[in-house]
Amino acid sequence: MSGVEEVKRFINKYGLDAKILYFKNTVRTVEEAAKEARVHPEVIVKTLVLLGDGEPVIAIIPGDKRLDYRKVKAALNVRKVKLADKNTIRKLFNVGIGEMTPLMERVKYVKCIIDKNVTSKDRVIAGGGSLYTLVDVKVNDLIRILKPIITDITK
């Protein structure tokens, strides 16, 4: 099943207030996504796959911020945090870099941490499961379904 099909199934299964947005150009980076969706980068969220002491962790942060590894280590109570490589992301979530989305069944079973800045918004735009899709979703739906740790993890 494609990443976009998985996102559609996830939205329907959990009754999310979300809409898939389709584009002719790629939306792999925050800059591309913001340009194509015609929004400020702070409305875009990055869904990052991390390894905290070797265990997968999903981090969701605003597109205009950078991850603070020191804060992530403290929040997760781990000694080492690093970004997962493309092979690990493919193995865990069956998508490539730039295709990651928080709206996949497999994400529900991984520890998730959301930067507190994301929660100040009603809606955000996240990756949509392909290089040509994004998903507009209510932040409260993300929190309800993913049950994340909410704290400051950016700089």
Helices and strands as residue ranges (DSSP letters): H 3-14, E 18-22, H 30-37, G 41-43, E 45-52, E 55-62, H 69-76, E 81-83, H 86-93, G 105-109, E 111-115, G 116-120, E 123-127, E 133-138, H 139-146, E 149-151
